[in-house]
Amino acid sequence: MRTITAGMLALAGIVGAACSDRSAQSTAPADFAADVQAPASAPAGVQGGARTGFGFNGTVSGFPKGTVFLTGGGSFDAATASNVVPRETDAKSGGGFRCEDGVAQGPLAGCATGEGVRWDTAQLLASTGFKCTGADTLKTATTGPGTVVLRADFYRAGNGNDESFTAAIIVSDTDIAPDIQGDQTLWVQGVGCGTAVANFSR
């Protein structure tokens, strides 16, 4: 999907200006690579050198328990992406999130129905493995002109500046799982995939 409302573009601009990359301060959660099987370094062919802007909103599900709404945007330089955690990368993005149905597995386990306030970027990842459901075949998404892979911190009300959860996410303007019915353009680690209204400017 390559269309987006003017309101979402405005949100992406606001979020991009307000948020900062906090990768140098982040540490990898113990289960970060458990189900994504990310390679240790950027794969050959990752291109960059110029900033790409993006904005999106959508809802994901597919694993046994949990539905998450995610919105936001920002900008990134794909040339700085790295799967070495922590590593300083150039991504300024964030937005809002809400657990519409409580999550019982993965990095967001314990996010109850109705909880969730915001998310921001911990690190721009070069790539990640992902599954849309527990039974899905492992696939790979790579950061590039129309796709961004992020390690994101998620915050619930009352947590202040201390993140409640850390998980990988994918936002794309093309279908990342063609073998699944519909357009899967958004993914949250341990929750699943969904269709997002997404736009990338480059």
N, C-alpha and C positions, 0 to 999 in steps of 0.2 A: 504494500500500500504506500503510495507516494503523495497522498494528499493529507492535509491537516488544516484545521481551522486557524484563523488569525489569532484566536485566543491562545491556542496551544503554542504558536510561534512566539507570542509575547511571553508566555510562561517560561519557555525554554531560554529566552534572552535574559529574563530576570534571574532564573535559577543559575544560569551560567555565570552571571556577574557576581552573584552572592556567595557561591560555594567555592571551596578551594580543595585542591588535592592534598590529602593528609597521609599519603602513603608512607612517608618517612617515619610517621609516628605509629603505624599500624603493625600488628603482628598477626601471623596466620592462625586462624582457629585450628584446633587439633584435627577437625574433620573436613578441612577445606578441600583437600584433594581426594577424599575418600570415594566420592561418587562421580567426580568430574574427570579424573585422570588427566589433568592438564599436563602438557609437556613442560619440562623444566625451563625452557628458554623459548624466545620468539622463533616461530618456524620461518624457514626461508620463504621469501616472497612477500612478507609484510611490508607494505609501502607506507610512506608518510612524508613528513616535512612541512605539511600545511595543516591548518586547523580545519576540522569538520564540525559543524554544528548539528544538533539533533534535538527533537522534541517528540514526546509520545505520551499516550495513556492507554491502558489496557488491563485486562484481568487474566490471571493464570490459574490453572488447576491441573489435575491429572494424576497426582499421587493419591494414596489412600484417603488422606484427610487434609483438607485445607484449600482455601481459595483466597488469593491475594490480589488486591487492586493496587496498581502502581502508575504514577504519573510523574512527569518531570522533563528534564533535558539539560542541555549545556553544550560544551564543546570539548574536543580532544585532538591531540596530535598523535596519529597512529604510529609514527616513527619511534615514539618513546615507550610503547607498550612492552610489558615484560611479565613473564610468569614467575620470575624470581620474587618471592615475597619475604620481607618488604623490599620495595625498590621505588625510588622516586620516579614518577611518571607525570605526564602533562595532561590532566583531565580535570575539568572544572564542571561538575554536574551534580544534580540532586533533585529532590522533589518530594512528593507526598506518597504515603502508602497506608494501606489499611487491610487488616486480616478480616475479610468478609465472612469467612468460616474458619474456625480455629485450626491451626496447623499442628499436626501430631508427629511429624518426622522431619529429618533434615536440619539444617542450620537454623530455621525459623520455628522449630518445635517449641511449643509453649506460648506462641502468639495466639491469644484467645480471640474469639469472635468480637469484632468491634475495636480491637486494639490497633495501634499504629498511628504515627504522626508524620514522620519524615524519614528520608534516606539521604545519604550523601556518599560521594566516592571515596573509597580508601585507596584504590589503585586501578589503573588502566591495564587490563590483561591482554596479552598477545592472542590468546586463544583459550578455549575450554572445551572439554568433552561434556555432553549433556544428554539427558533423557527426558522425554515429555511425560512418560509414565514409568512406573517401576518395571514393567515388562518390555519397555521400548528398547530398540537397538541403540547402542552408544553412537552418538554423532559428534561432530566437531564443528564449532563456530570460531571464526577468526576475525579479529578487529581489522577493519579496512574502511573503504569509502562509504559503504552503506550498512555496516554492522559495527556495533561496539560491544565489547565484552568488559564488564566491570566487576571488581570486587567492591561490594557496597556495604556500608554500615546502616542499620535500621534502628530507629528510635521509637520507643513508646512514651506516652505521656508519663511524666514523673521521673524519667531517667535523666533529664537535663542533657548535658553534653556527653554522657556515657552511653555508648551504643548498647542496645539490647541484643542485637543479633548481627552477624556478619555472614554474607552469602554472595555467591557469584550471580550475576544477571546478564542476560543478552537482550539487546534491542536491535532490530533489523528492519529495513524497508523491503525485504524480500523474504519469502518463506524459508525458514531454516529447517523444516522437517517435511519435505515434499511427499513422504510416504504416509503422512497422516492427513486425514480429511480436513479441509479448510486451510487457511493461511496461518501458520504459526510464526509470529514475528516478535514474540516476547517470551522470555523464560526466566524463572527464578529457581535457583538451586533447591532441590528437595520439595518443591511445590508443583512444578510442571510448566506447561506452555500455554499460550493463548494468542488471540489476535489483538494486536495493538494498532491504534491509529499512530503511525510513525512517519517522520519526515527527516531527511538528512540534507544539509546544504553543504556544497563543496565547490 
